[in-house]
Amino acid sequence: MPPLDGSAAYEAMSPSLLAQQPLTLPNQDANPGKDWGEIYGYLEARLSSLKNWRYSWWSFWATLALYILPERYRWLVTANTMDRGRQLNDAIVDGTATQAMEICASGLWTGLTSPSRPWVKMGIALPWIEIDADGKAWMEDTEQRLYAVLAGSNFYPEMAQSFRDVATFGTSPIIVYEDAEDVIRLYLPCAGEYYLAVGSRLTVDTQYREFTYTVQQIVEMFTLENCPPEIRQAWANGGASLDQEFVVAHAIEPNFAIQGKFGKKVTVVPGSFPFREVYWIRGLRSNSELSRRGFSEKPVFVSRWSKVSNDPYGRSPGMKAIGDTKQLQLETRRKAEFIEKLVRPPMLADPELKNEPSSIIPGNVTYVNTANGKKGFAPAFEVNAAALGPMIQDLDKIEARIKEWFFVPLFMAITQMEGVQPRNELELTKRDLERLQVLGPFINLFESEVAAPMLQRILAIMQRRKLLKPMPPSLKGVPLKFEFISIMRMAQRSTESVAMKDVFAVAGSLSEAAKAAGLPDPIRTMNLDKSLKHYAEVSTFPADCFYTAEEVQQHDQERAQVSKGQQMLQTTLPAVTAAKTLSQASLSPDNALGAIIGSGGGGAPQQ
């Protein structure tokens, strides 16, 4: 039976693990799983129930895939169909919707999880708590380690695909596993493979899915020891049997007890784990599952464009654009038909020509009988070429609406800017902010339901792998949070930075005017240190480029000491200069100083 301590064989799956698998094992079933009979019945029933509840979404996804993103949809999860290379996009005769979706997904990926710039930083959930230098250094170091783990895994490629899915289908589950080679690894089921359910907090906490794996993939993922006899036999046969597919079922859900036979309470994994996971071969009842484990954190995170009530699946821009997309395909076909009739019209011919050669190809000759003034070979009707203009204009309007649904004008704001150009940075920022406001709900939903809990799980994995420095005493017991500083989040805050810049410019001008007029400097009313730090924060200026409060205080004290020394030097310098002058002055009797000293007491007697 697989271990239930939160680990799984697939965390180390690799060609190296596959090479360690024996050719055969003793002729017996896999290690019997505890209460597997009751658990198997429960899992199969729950999966079938979730499939029924998903039907209306599943059928809608088929239409979206047909016209926008066909390669990310599975109509039926069936093994050994051997049709993965089939042509999928026969229904797409105008790719405007697909292109618009790609621009939208790329803009979201770059704007929210850019691999080339910081997009998240750690902070304190309680703003009134002051963190010392050690705490700040730990958070900055943790951020850098987090970015290194994300860059070294498949995080960024999978997130790019996730945004394509969520823009089209409105939903995209993301599974985050520990990985022996990359620390973490993400897996992204496509539409049609997964089934979801929400908890009482209306967030998705349950995912079931079906997918096809070959015998070799199953052995590499779960090891031969945990495979049922059918998989073991295929593995032993080798050759073509290694490419035989099976449907693998997978369940992730909260860890609650289920009812077994005679009212018996069945515990799937120990109760210390809030979430559990089970893999098994669909429809193949054996004595054990492929894998069973518990999780200390939720391992699946579902990105939804927008949500309604307790629906587990989201709504998307693709759903709103599907009407225009269908109309675009139909009218594009009609336009092609119109042009075809214009250049290759249907023809009328005299019955006498029925068995005679005829052609409308340029350069060919068709001999007709024109006796009695009749047309022997002529178009059936005349097509008015001027009618093509209104059709093209209508197609342009449809394309523009589809691009609006996918926010192409937002992501291509500079490229597609029309009309009067912005006159300054503030006007350009306000234009962008107006567009970004419509994306605000999705940005907030993504950060709260996906990005923040996912990063918390990744940090927990790094902590278990001992990839983080020990937390300093000042941070122990202090709740931490993630603050998102992505391009889109900063763009929403850019109006504040532009306004602050204008205030700084006006304050400088007023300060100069006040000094010239001999009036009090108005800048004395501003906290310049705080203003500068806040401006740097909203402008995403690196925080580590500022001195800490302790360093600033030390520097101020050093400057104060230097200033005090300079003042003392300025006070004593005249006296020192006078003494030096006196010591170097001549005391001869023929000058006034010598006469005074000579005539007074204490002077040298005159000879």
Summary of the structure (lengths in Angstrom):
residues: 607
radius of gyration: 38.5
end to end distance: 122.7
largest distance: 162.3
contacts: 1667
relative contact order: 0.12
helix: 52%
strand: 13%
